Amino acid sequence: MGYKNIITVMFYLSLVFLFSFISSSLAMGSRAYDSIVFDEFVREYAEKAVKRPRTGTLYNISLPSNYSGVEVSYIRLKSGSLWNRGRNSTLFMIPKRISPEPYVNRVDMIFQNVGNLSSFYFDVPNYTFVAPVVGFHVYGADANYSGLDGSRMVTFRLREDPIVVRFPSISLGENDNVTMKCVRFGTDGSEVEFSSVTAPNYTCNAYDQGHFSIVVPSLPPPSMKKRKKRGKVWLWLIIGGGGFISLILSGILVFKMLKTRKIETMVKESEKSEALDIIWIGKSKMPSASIIRTQPVLENDYFP
């Protein structure tokens, strides 16, 4: 294998490793992106489904069949009504003395129970969901309102009590002896905040909109521990073997490069000298002088 071929192989291996790194990085951020797209889709779908919402009326929205198991409800409220009475729904208890920022006269609130698609749109590394992801978002409903970032989303400002998040079901399974944690996903889908679960009702306290759930630390089965140990041994063997092969390839590459440079130097030196003819003797190629440079001359012209 020529050194050019070796360089080509190493170049393609580098591309493979780079592609793997980029793919893993994209995979980590893909769910956060998908959750944002999902929220925007739900908002637009809810507004199209209810052309002229009546203030204070809760509408249950039926999503397309590919979102089976996801529950969405939509309500338009006056900001003054929220301030005086709050809002108590199946999933969220929004307290009194709460106001939108920036202030608008009316707000559209969209509630979600992501259900069996929770793990598709959201992920907490090293944790397992024991409750479905639920969430709510608040949008300004005033005519032609658009926030500073070009969207209609507004935030809530709490004056007294926090928002109480309820969950339709909690399934602990074999994780009944582990500590549960509340988790909140920010509006961009990537920010994750942990807090304590409020006993005995298994609720969470929230201070802003977003998505919420309850998680527990992931516990791998006992058989997986042995597999992990074996996997680590094989990983080190693969890394060691790969490093050894890379060292050999690097040595061959350096040797070929030095040899090539030496041959190039010899060729350049030969080009500086007087050119000689080439003759073949058997299977060997050898230089040959075409003529004799110096003619033989007798020391004197005397012949006996």
Phi and psi restraints in degrees (value plus and minus 20) as a CYANA .aco file:
   2 GLY   PHI     -91.3   -51.3
   2 GLY   PSI     140.8   180.8
   3 TYR   PHI     -85.4   -45.4
   3 TYR   PSI     -48.2    -8.2
   4 LYS   PHI     -84.6   -44.6
   4 LYS   PSI     -59.3   -19.3
   5 ASN   PHI     -85.8   -45.8
   5 ASN   PSI     -57.7   -17.7
   6 ILE   PHI     -83.7   -43.7
   6 ILE   PSI     -63.0   -23.0
   7 ILE   PHI     -81.1   -41.1
   7 ILE   PSI     -61.3   -21.3
   8 THR   PHI     -81.5   -41.5
   8 THR   PSI     -64.9   -24.9
   9 VAL   PHI     -81.7   -41.7
   9 VAL   PSI     -66.5   -26.5
  10 MET   PHI     -84.2   -44.2
  10 MET   PSI     -54.8   -14.8
  11 PHE   PHI     -84.4   -44.4
  11 PHE   PSI     -64.5   -24.5
  12 TYR   PHI     -88.0   -48.0
  12 TYR   PSI     -55.2   -15.2
  13 LEU   PHI     -83.1   -43.1
  13 LEU   PSI     -60.0   -20.0
  14 SER   PHI     -82.9   -42.9
  14 SER   PSI     -59.2   -19.2
  15 LEU   PHI     -84.4   -44.4
  15 LEU   PSI     -58.4   -18.4
  16 VAL   PHI     -82.7   -42.7
  16 VAL   PSI     -67.2   -27.2
  17 PHE   PHI     -82.7   -42.7
  17 PHE   PSI     -60.3   -20.3
  18 LEU   PHI     -84.7   -44.7
  18 LEU   PSI     -61.9   -21.9
  19 PHE   PHI     -84.0   -44.0
  19 PHE   PSI     -60.1   -20.1
  20 SER   PHI     -82.8   -42.8
  20 SER   PSI     -61.5   -21.5
  21 PHE   PHI     -84.8   -44.8
  21 PHE   PSI     -64.0   -24.0
  22 ILE   PHI     -85.4   -45.4
  22 ILE   PSI     -60.2   -20.2
  23 SER   PHI     -83.1   -43.1
  23 SER   PSI     -62.9   -22.9
  24 SER   PHI     -85.9   -45.9
  24 SER   PSI     -57.3   -17.3
  25 SER   PHI     -85.6   -45.6
  25 SER   PSI     -61.4   -21.4
  26 LEU   PHI     -86.8   -46.8
  26 LEU   PSI     -56.4   -16.4
  27 ALA   PHI     -83.7   -43.7
  27 ALA   PSI     -55.9   -15.9
  28 MET   PHI     -85.9   -45.9
  28 MET   PSI     -54.9   -14.9
  29 GLY   PHI    -115.9   -75.9
  29 GLY   PSI     -25.4    14.6
  30 SER   PHI     -86.8   -46.8
  30 SER   PSI     -57.4   -17.4
  31 ARG   PHI     -88.4   -48.4
  31 ARG   PSI     -58.9   -18.9
  32 ALA   PHI     -81.8   -41.8
  32 ALA   PSI     -60.7   -20.7
  33 TYR   PHI     -86.3   -46.3
  33 TYR   PSI     -63.5   -23.5
  34 ASP   PHI     -82.1   -42.1
  34 ASP   PSI     -58.0   -18.0
  35 SER   PHI     -85.9   -45.9
  35 SER   PSI     -55.9   -15.9
  36 ILE   PHI     -86.2   -46.2
  36 ILE   PSI     -64.7   -24.7
  37 VAL   PHI     -82.2   -42.2
  37 VAL   PSI     -59.3   -19.3
  38 PHE   PHI     -82.8   -42.8
  38 PHE   PSI     -65.4   -25.4
  39 ASP   PHI     -80.7   -40.7
  39 ASP   PSI     -62.8   -22.8
  40 GLU   PHI     -86.8   -46.8
  40 GLU   PSI     -58.7   -18.7
  41 PHE   PHI     -83.3   -43.3
  41 PHE   PSI     -64.2   -24.2
  42 VAL   PHI     -81.8   -41.8
  42 VAL   PSI     -63.3   -23.3
  43 ARG   PHI     -81.8   -41.8
  43 ARG   PSI     -69.5   -29.5
  44 GLU   PHI     -84.3   -44.3
  44 GLU   PSI     -58.5   -18.5
  45 TYR   PHI     -87.3   -47.3
  45 TYR   PSI     -60.9   -20.9
  46 ALA   PHI     -85.2   -45.2
  46 ALA   PSI     -61.2   -21.2
  47 GLU   PHI     -89.4   -49.4
  47 GLU   PSI     -52.6   -12.6
  48 LYS   PHI     -94.6   -54.6
  48 LYS   PSI     -53.1   -13.1
  49 ALA   PHI     -89.9   -49.9
  49 ALA   PSI     -51.8   -11.8
  50 VAL   PHI    -136.3   -96.3
  50 VAL   PSI      77.9   117.9
  51 LYS   PHI     -88.0   -48.0
  51 LYS   PSI     -67.0   -27.0
  52 ARG   PHI    -148.1  -108.1
  52 ARG   PSI      63.2   103.2
  53 PRO   PHI     -89.6   -49.6
  53 PRO   PSI     120.3   160.3
  54 ARG   PHI    -107.6   -67.6
  54 ARG   PSI     112.4   152.4
  55 THR   PHI     -80.3   -40.3
  55 THR   PSI     109.1   149.1
  56 GLY   PHI      70.2   110.2
  56 GLY   PSI     -24.2    15.8
  57 THR   PHI    -117.9   -77.9
  57 THR   PSI     110.1   150.1
  58 LEU   PHI    -110.2   -70.2
  58 LEU   PSI     108.2   148.2
  59 TYR   PHI    -133.9   -93.9
  59 TYR   PSI     109.0   149.0
  60 ASN   PHI    -110.3   -70.3
  60 ASN   PSI     106.3   146.3
  61 ILE   PHI    -123.1   -83.1
  61 ILE   PSI     109.0   149.0
  62 SER   PHI    -115.5   -75.5
  62 SER   PSI      94.9   134.9
  63 LEU   PHI    -102.0   -62.0
  63 LEU   PSI     146.7   186.7
  64 PRO   PHI     -78.2   -38.2
  64 PRO   PSI     143.8   183.8
  65 SER   PHI     -81.6   -41.6
  65 SER   PSI     -47.6    -7.6
  66 ASN   PHI     -93.4   -53.4
  66 ASN   PSI     -25.4    14.6
  67 TYR   PHI    -130.3   -90.3
  67 TYR   PSI      12.5    52.5
  68 SER   PHI     -79.4   -39.4
  68 SER   PSI     112.9   152.9
  69 GLY   PHI      78.1   118.1
  69 GLY   PSI     -34.0     6.0
  70 VAL   PHI    -111.1   -71.1
  70 VAL   PSI     109.0   149.0
  71 GLU   PHI    -131.1   -91.1
  71 GLU   PSI     112.3   152.3
  72 VAL   PHI    -153.0  -113.0
  72 VAL   PSI     116.7   156.7
  73 SER   PHI    -152.9  -112.9
  73 SER   PSI     134.6   174.6
  74 TYR   PHI    -160.0  -120.0
  74 TYR   PSI     115.8   155.8
  75 ILE   PHI    -166.1  -126.1
  75 ILE   PSI     124.0   164.0
  76 ARG   PHI    -129.7   -89.7
  76 ARG   PSI     109.6   149.6
  77 LEU   PHI    -149.9  -109.9
  77 LEU   PSI     133.4   173.4
  78 LYS   PHI    -101.1   -61.1
  78 LYS   PSI     120.2   160.2
  79 SER   PHI     -81.7   -41.7
  79 SER   PSI     -54.8   -14.8
  80 GLY   PHI     -84.5   -44.5
  80 GLY   PSI     -56.8   -16.8
  81 SER   PHI     -86.4   -46.4
  81 SER   PSI     -60.2   -20.2
  82 LEU   PHI     -81.6   -41.6
  82 LEU   PSI     -61.0   -21.0
  83 TRP   PHI     -85.2   -45.2
  83 TRP   PSI     -59.8   -19.8
  84 ASN   PHI    -104.6   -64.6
  84 ASN   PSI     -55.5   -15.5
  85 ARG   PHI    -142.8  -102.8
  85 ARG   PSI     -35.6     4.4
  86 GLY   PHI      50.8    90.8
  86 GLY   PSI    -180.9  -140.9
  87 ARG   PHI    -173.0  -133.0
  87 ARG   PSI     106.6   146.6
  88 ASN   PHI    -134.6   -94.6
  88 ASN   PSI      93.8   133.8
  89 SER   PHI    -140.4  -100.4
  89 SER   PSI    -197.1  -157.1
  90 THR   PHI     -82.9   -42.9
  90 THR   PSI     -58.5   -18.5
  91 LEU   PHI    -120.0   -80.0
  91 LEU   PSI     -48.3    -8.3
  92 PHE   PHI    -154.1  -114.1
  92 PHE   PSI     119.3   159.3
  93 MET   PHI    -133.7   -93.7
  93 MET   PSI      84.2   124.2
  94 ILE   PHI    -113.7   -73.7
  94 ILE   PSI     102.0   142.0
  95 PRO   PHI     -96.4   -56.4
  95 PRO   PSI     153.9   193.9
  96 LYS   PHI     -91.8   -51.8
  96 LYS   PSI     154.2   194.2
  97 ARG   PHI      38.2    78.2
  97 ARG   PSI      29.0    69.0
  98 ILE   PHI    -148.7  -108.7
  98 ILE   PSI     119.9   159.9
  99 SER   PHI    -161.8  -121.8
  99 SER   PSI     128.8   168.8
 100 PRO   PHI     -99.3   -59.3
 100 PRO   PSI     128.8   168.8
 101 GLU   PHI    -151.3  -111.3
 101 GLU   PSI     106.4   146.4
 102 PRO   PHI     -86.5   -46.5
 102 PRO   PSI     136.9   176.9
 103 TYR   PHI     -89.5   -49.5
 103 TYR   PSI     114.7   154.7
 104 VAL   PHI    -155.0  -115.0
 104 VAL   PSI     136.0   176.0
 105 ASN   PHI     -90.8   -50.8
 105 ASN   PSI     -56.0   -16.0
 106 ARG   PHI    -152.0  -112.0
 106 ARG   PSI     131.2   171.2
 107 VAL   PHI    -150.7  -110.7
 107 VAL   PSI     127.3   167.3
 108 ASP   PHI    -121.4   -81.4
 108 ASP   PSI     104.4   144.4
 109 MET   PHI    -132.4   -92.4
 109 MET   PSI     109.2   149.2
 110 ILE   PHI    -138.3   -98.3
 110 ILE   PSI     101.5   141.5
 111 PHE   PHI    -123.8   -83.8
 111 PHE   PSI     122.2   162.2
 112 GLN   PHI    -151.6  -111.6
 112 GLN   PSI     121.6   161.6
 113 ASN   PHI    -142.3  -102.3
 113 ASN   PSI      81.1   121.1
 114 VAL   PHI     -89.6   -49.6
 114 VAL   PSI     -40.1    -0.1
 115 GLY   PHI      40.1    80.1
 115 GLY   PSI    -151.7  -111.7
 116 ASN   PHI     -93.7   -53.7
 116 ASN   PSI     -22.3    17.7
 117 LEU   PHI    -118.6   -78.6
 117 LEU   PSI     -10.2    29.8
 118 SER   PHI     -78.4   -38.4
 118 SER   PSI     -67.7   -27.7
 119 SER   PHI     -91.2   -51.2
 119 SER   PSI     -36.6     3.4
 120 PHE   PHI     -96.3   -56.3
 120 PHE   PSI     -59.4   -19.4
 121 TYR   PHI    -116.9   -76.9
 121 TYR   PSI     -38.6     1.4
 122 PHE   PHI    -154.4  -114.4
 122 PHE   PSI     130.7   170.7
 123 ASP   PHI    -172.9  -132.9
 123 ASP   PSI     118.1   158.1
 124 VAL   PHI    -143.3  -103.3
 124 VAL   PSI      86.9   126.9
 125 PRO   PHI     -74.6   -34.6
 125 PRO   PSI     114.9   154.9
 126 ASN   PHI      49.9    89.9
 126 ASN   PSI      -7.5    32.5
 127 TYR   PHI    -150.7  -110.7
 127 TYR   PSI     136.4   176.4
 128 THR   PHI    -142.4  -102.4
 128 THR   PSI     116.6   156.6
 129 PHE   PHI     -91.4   -51.4
 129 PHE   PSI     113.1   153.1
 130 VAL   PHI    -135.2   -95.2
 130 VAL   PSI     -19.2    20.8
 131 ALA   PHI    -162.7  -122.7
 131 ALA   PSI     130.7   170.7
 132 PRO   PHI     -86.8   -46.8
 132 PRO   PSI     134.6   174.6
 133 VAL   PHI     -97.3   -57.3
 133 VAL   PSI     106.8   146.8
 134 VAL   PHI    -140.4  -100.4
 134 VAL   PSI     136.5   176.5
 135 GLY   PHI    -182.3  -142.3
 135 GLY   PSI     146.7   186.7
 136 PHE   PHI    -169.3  -129.3
 136 PHE   PSI     129.8   169.8
 137 HIS   PHI    -153.6  -113.6
 137 HIS   PSI     130.8   170.8
 138 VAL   PHI    -141.3  -101.3
 138 VAL   PSI     110.4   150.4
 139 TYR   PHI    -147.6  -107.6
 139 TYR   PSI     124.0   164.0
 140 GLY   PHI     -88.6   -48.6
 140 GLY   PSI     110.7   150.7
 141 ALA   PHI    -126.6   -86.6
 141 ALA   PSI     -17.3    22.7
 142 ASP   PHI     -87.0   -47.0
 142 ASP   PSI     131.0   171.0
 143 ALA   PHI     -79.4   -39.4
 143 ALA   PSI     111.9   151.9
 144 ASN   PHI      40.3    80.3
 144 ASN   PSI       0.8    40.8
 145 TYR   PHI     -97.7   -57.7
 145 TYR   PSI     115.3   155.3
 146 SER   PHI    -167.7  -127.7
 146 SER   PSI     110.7   150.7
 147 GLY   PHI     -89.7   -49.7
 147 GLY   PSI    -199.8  -159.8
 148 LEU   PHI     -83.2   -43.2
 148 LEU   PSI     -49.4    -9.4
 149 ASP   PHI    -111.1   -71.1
 149 ASP   PSI     -10.0    30.0
 150 GLY   PHI      67.9   107.9
 150 GLY   PSI     -21.6    18.4
 151 SER   PHI    -125.5   -85.5
 151 SER   PSI     156.9   196.9
 152 ARG   PHI    -120.7   -80.7
 152 ARG   PSI     -19.9    20.1
 153 MET   PHI     -90.8   -50.8
 153 MET   PSI     118.8   158.8
 154 VAL   PHI    -143.3  -103.3
 154 VAL   PSI     147.7   187.7
 155 THR   PHI    -130.7   -90.7
 155 THR   PSI     146.3   186.3
 156 PHE   PHI    -125.0   -85.0
 156 PHE   PSI     122.2   162.2
 157 ARG   PHI    -134.4   -94.4
 157 ARG   PSI      95.6   135.6
 158 LEU   PHI    -108.4   -68.4
 158 LEU   PSI     117.9   157.9
 159 ARG   PHI    -122.5   -82.5
 159 ARG   PSI     -53.3   -13.3
 160 GLU   PHI    -151.0  -111.0
 160 GLU   PSI    -116.9   -76.9
 161 ASP   PHI     -97.7   -57.7
 161 ASP   PSI     134.4   174.4
 162 PRO   PHI     -99.6   -59.6
 162 PRO   PSI     149.5   189.5
 163 ILE   PHI     -99.0   -59.0
 163 ILE   PSI     113.6   153.6
 164 VAL   PHI    -118.7   -78.7
 164 VAL   PSI     105.9   145.9
 165 VAL   PHI    -122.9   -82.9
 165 VAL   PSI     104.4   144.4
 166 ARG   PHI    -127.5   -87.5
 166 ARG   PSI     134.5   174.5
 167 PHE   PHI    -142.4  -102.4
 167 PHE   PSI     116.8   156.8
 168 PRO   PHI     -86.6   -46.6
 168 PRO   PSI     -47.1    -7.1
 169 SER   PHI    -178.4  -138.4
 169 SER   PSI     129.8   169.8
 170 ILE   PHI    -152.6  -112.6
 170 ILE   PSI     104.4   144.4
 171 SER   PHI    -141.6  -101.6
 171 SER   PSI      84.2   124.2
 172 LEU   PHI    -103.6   -63.6
 172 LEU   PSI     -55.0   -15.0
 173 GLY   PHI      42.7    82.7
 173 GLY   PSI    -145.1  -105.1
 174 GLU   PHI    -106.3   -66.3
 174 GLU   PSI     -15.5    24.5
 175 ASN   PHI    -121.4   -81.4
 175 ASN   PSI       8.5    48.5
 176 ASP   PHI     -92.8   -52.8
 176 ASP   PSI     -33.5     6.5
 177 ASN   PHI    -122.4   -82.4
 177 ASN   PSI     -11.8    28.2
 178 VAL   PHI    -123.7   -83.7
 178 VAL   PSI     141.8   181.8
 179 THR   PHI    -102.0   -62.0
 179 THR   PSI     107.0   147.0
 180 MET   PHI    -105.7   -65.7
 180 MET   PSI     128.7   168.7
 181 LYS   PHI    -150.7  -110.7
 181 LYS   PSI     120.5   160.5
 182 CYS   PHI     -99.3   -59.3
 182 CYS   PSI     121.9   161.9
 183 VAL   PHI    -152.2  -112.2
 183 VAL   PSI     116.6   156.6
 184 ARG   PHI    -140.9  -100.9
 184 ARG   PSI     111.6   151.6
 185 PHE   PHI    -121.9   -81.9
 185 PHE   PSI     108.1   148.1
 186 GLY   PHI     -87.5   -47.5
 186 GLY   PSI     155.6   195.6
 187 THR   PHI     -86.2   -46.2
 187 THR   PSI     -40.5    -0.5
 188 ASP   PHI    -108.3   -68.3
 188 ASP   PSI     -23.1    16.9
 189 GLY   PHI      64.9   104.9
 189 GLY   PSI     -37.0     3.0
 190 SER   PHI    -120.1   -80.1
 190 SER   PSI     -52.2   -12.2
 191 GLU   PHI     -90.7   -50.7
 191 GLU   PSI     108.5   148.5
 192 VAL   PHI    -144.3  -104.3
 192 VAL   PSI     107.4   147.4
 193 GLU   PHI    -143.2  -103.2
 193 GLU   PSI     117.6   157.6
 194 PHE   PHI    -126.8   -86.8
 194 PHE   PSI     128.6   168.6
 195 SER   PHI    -173.9  -133.9
 195 SER   PSI     154.4   194.4
 196 SER   PHI    -104.9   -64.9
 196 SER   PSI     128.9   168.9
 197 VAL   PHI     -99.7   -59.7
 197 VAL   PSI     116.7   156.7
 198 THR   PHI    -106.8   -66.8
 198 THR   PSI      95.8   135.8
 199 ALA   PHI    -109.0   -69.0
 199 ALA   PSI     138.1   178.1
 200 PRO   PHI    -114.1   -74.1
 200 PRO   PSI     -13.8    26.2
 201 ASN   PHI    -109.6   -69.6
 201 ASN   PSI     -22.4    17.6
 202 TYR   PHI      34.5    74.5
 202 TYR   PSI      36.8    76.8
 203 THR   PHI    -134.9   -94.9
 203 THR   PSI     149.8   189.8
 204 CYS   PHI    -147.2  -107.2
 204 CYS   PSI     128.7   168.7
 205 ASN   PHI    -118.6   -78.6
 205 ASN   PSI     116.5   156.5
 206 ALA   PHI    -150.2  -110.2
 206 ALA   PSI     133.6   173.6
 207 TYR   PHI    -144.2  -104.2
 207 TYR   PSI     -13.5    26.5
 208 ASP   PHI    -183.5  -143.5
 208 ASP   PSI     153.5   193.5
 209 GLN   PHI     -94.9   -54.9
 209 GLN   PSI     150.8   190.8
 210 GLY   PHI     125.3   165.3
 210 GLY   PSI    -180.1  -140.1
 211 HIS   PHI    -134.7   -94.7
 211 HIS   PSI     128.2   168.2
 212 PHE   PHI    -158.1  -118.1
 212 PHE   PSI     132.9   172.9
 213 SER   PHI    -183.3  -143.3
 213 SER   PSI     158.6   198.6
 214 ILE   PHI    -139.6   -99.6
 214 ILE   PSI     113.4   153.4
 215 VAL   PHI    -148.7  -108.7
 215 VAL   PSI     141.4   181.4
 216 VAL   PHI    -153.1  -113.1
 216 VAL   PSI     135.1   175.1
 217 PRO   PHI     -79.2   -39.2
 217 PRO   PSI     118.9   158.9
 218 SER   PHI     -90.7   -50.7
 218 SER   PSI     112.0   152.0
 219 LEU   PHI    -136.4   -96.4
 219 LEU   PSI      85.2   125.2
 220 PRO   PHI     -88.5   -48.5
 220 PRO   PSI     125.6   165.6
 221 PRO   PHI     -83.1   -43.1
 221 PRO   PSI     134.9   174.9
 222 PRO   PHI     -74.5   -34.5
 222 PRO   PSI     -57.9   -17.9
 223 SER   PHI     -83.6   -43.6
 223 SER   PSI     -47.8    -7.8
 224 MET   PHI     -89.8   -49.8
 224 MET   PSI     -48.3    -8.3
 225 LYS   PHI     -82.6   -42.6
 225 LYS   PSI     -64.1   -24.1
 226 LYS   PHI     -84.0   -44.0
 226 LYS   PSI     -59.9   -19.9
 227 ARG   PHI     -83.5   -43.5
 227 ARG   PSI     -57.5   -17.5
 228 LYS   PHI     -85.1   -45.1
 228 LYS   PSI     -60.9   -20.9
 229 LYS   PHI     -83.0   -43.0
 229 LYS   PSI     -66.3   -26.3
 230 ARG   PHI     -82.6   -42.6
 230 ARG   PSI     -59.1   -19.1
 231 GLY   PHI     -82.2   -42.2
 231 GLY   PSI     -57.8   -17.8
 232 LYS   PHI     -85.9   -45.9
 232 LYS   PSI     -60.4   -20.4
 233 VAL   PHI     -81.5   -41.5
 233 VAL   PSI     -68.1   -28.1
 234 TRP   PHI     -83.3   -43.3
 234 TRP   PSI     -55.3   -15.3
 235 LEU   PHI     -82.6   -42.6
 235 LEU   PSI     -65.1   -25.1
 236 TRP   PHI     -86.2   -46.2
 236 TRP   PSI     -56.8   -16.8
 237 LEU   PHI     -84.0   -44.0
 237 LEU   PSI     -62.1   -22.1
 238 ILE   PHI     -85.1   -45.1
 238 ILE   PSI     -63.1   -23.1
 239 ILE   PHI     -83.6   -43.6
 239 ILE   PSI     -63.8   -23.8
 240 GLY   PHI     -84.2   -44.2
 240 GLY   PSI     -63.8   -23.8
 241 GLY   PHI     -84.3   -44.3
 241 GLY   PSI     -60.6   -20.6
 242 GLY   PHI     -84.3   -44.3
 242 GLY   PSI     -59.7   -19.7
 243 GLY   PHI     -85.1   -45.1
 243 GLY   PSI     -60.1   -20.1
 244 PHE   PHI     -84.5   -44.5
 244 PHE   PSI     -64.5   -24.5
 245 ILE   PHI     -83.6   -43.6
 245 ILE   PSI     -60.7   -20.7
 246 SER   PHI     -82.3   -42.3
 246 SER   PSI     -58.1   -18.1
 247 LEU   PHI     -84.4   -44.4
 247 LEU   PSI     -62.5   -22.5
 248 ILE   PHI     -84.2   -44.2
 248 ILE   PSI     -65.6   -25.6
 249 LEU   PHI     -82.1   -42.1
 249 LEU   PSI     -59.0   -19.0
 250 SER   PHI     -84.3   -44.3
 250 SER   PSI     -61.2   -21.2
 251 GLY   PHI     -82.7   -42.7
 251 GLY   PSI     -63.4   -23.4
 252 ILE   PHI     -83.1   -43.1
 252 ILE   PSI     -61.0   -21.0
 253 LEU   PHI     -82.3   -42.3
 253 LEU   PSI     -65.9   -25.9
 254 VAL   PHI     -83.1   -43.1
 254 VAL   PSI     -62.9   -22.9
 255 PHE   PHI     -81.3   -41.3
 255 PHE   PSI     -63.8   -23.8
 256 LYS   PHI     -85.2   -45.2
 256 LYS   PSI     -58.7   -18.7
 257 MET   PHI     -86.3   -46.3
 257 MET   PSI     -62.6   -22.6
 258 LEU   PHI     -84.7   -44.7
 258 LEU   PSI     -60.8   -20.8
 259 LYS   PHI     -84.8   -44.8
 259 LYS   PSI     -61.5   -21.5
 260 THR   PHI     -83.5   -43.5
 260 THR   PSI     -62.2   -22.2
 261 ARG   PHI     -83.7   -43.7
 261 ARG   PSI     -58.9   -18.9
 262 LYS   PHI     -84.2   -44.2
 262 LYS   PSI     -62.7   -22.7
 263 ILE   PHI     -85.0   -45.0
 263 ILE   PSI     -61.0   -21.0
 264 GLU   PHI     -82.6   -42.6
 264 GLU   PSI     -59.1   -19.1
 265 THR   PHI     -84.0   -44.0
 265 THR   PSI     -62.9   -22.9
 266 MET   PHI     -83.4   -43.4
 266 MET   PSI     -58.9   -18.9
 267 VAL   PHI     -85.1   -45.1
 267 VAL   PSI     -62.6   -22.6
 268 LYS   PHI     -82.3   -42.3
 268 LYS   PSI     -60.6   -20.6
 269 GLU   PHI     -85.3   -45.3
 269 GLU   PSI     -58.2   -18.2
 270 SER   PHI     -88.7   -48.7
 270 SER   PSI     -51.8   -11.8
 271 GLU   PHI     -88.5   -48.5
 271 GLU   PSI     -47.3    -7.3
 272 LYS   PHI     -93.9   -53.9
 272 LYS   PSI     -46.5    -6.5
 273 SER   PHI    -104.0   -64.0
 273 SER   PSI     152.7   192.7
 274 GLU   PHI     -91.6   -51.6
 274 GLU   PSI     116.2   156.2
 275 ALA   PHI     -89.9   -49.9
 275 ALA   PSI     120.5   160.5
 276 LEU   PHI    -134.9   -94.9
 276 LEU   PSI     131.8   171.8
 277 ASP   PHI     -92.6   -52.6
 277 ASP   PSI     138.1   178.1
 278 ILE   PHI    -133.7   -93.7
 278 ILE   PSI     111.5   151.5
 279 ILE   PHI    -146.0  -106.0
 279 ILE   PSI     136.0   176.0
 280 TRP   PHI    -127.9   -87.9
 280 TRP   PSI     108.8   148.8
 281 ILE   PHI    -139.3   -99.3
 281 ILE   PSI      85.0   125.0
 282 GLY   PHI      47.6    87.6
 282 GLY   PSI    -142.7  -102.7
 283 LYS   PHI    -123.6   -83.6
 283 LYS   PSI      -9.7    30.3
 284 SER   PHI    -125.2   -85.2
 284 SER   PSI     120.7   160.7
 285 LYS   PHI    -123.4   -83.4
 285 LYS   PSI     106.4   146.4
 286 MET   PHI    -154.7  -114.7
 286 MET   PSI     129.6   169.6
 287 PRO   PHI     -94.0   -54.0
 287 PRO   PSI     129.9   169.9
 288 SER   PHI    -167.6  -127.6
 288 SER   PSI     116.5   156.5
 289 ALA   PHI    -101.6   -61.6
 289 ALA   PSI     110.7   150.7
 290 SER   PHI     -93.9   -53.9
 290 SER   PSI     -53.2   -13.2
 291 ILE   PHI    -154.9  -114.9
 291 ILE   PSI     145.5   185.5
 292 ILE   PHI    -110.8   -70.8
 292 ILE   PSI     102.4   142.4
 293 ARG   PHI     -83.9   -43.9
 293 ARG   PSI     -69.8   -29.8
 294 THR   PHI    -124.0   -84.0
 294 THR   PSI      98.9   138.9
 295 GLN   PHI     -96.4   -56.4
 295 GLN   PSI     121.0   161.0
 296 PRO   PHI     -85.4   -45.4
 296 PRO   PSI     115.6   155.6
 297 VAL   PHI    -148.0  -108.0
 297 VAL   PSI     110.0   150.0
 298 LEU   PHI     -91.5   -51.5
 298 LEU   PSI     131.0   171.0
 299 GLU   PHI     -87.7   -47.7
 299 GLU   PSI     -49.3    -9.3
 300 ASN   PHI    -170.7  -130.7
 300 ASN   PSI     145.5   185.5
 301 ASP   PHI    -111.2   -71.2
 301 ASP   PSI      -8.8    31.2
 302 TYR   PHI    -103.0   -63.0
 302 TYR   PSI     107.1   147.1
 303 PHE   PHI    -137.3   -97.3
 303 PHE   PSI     108.7   148.7
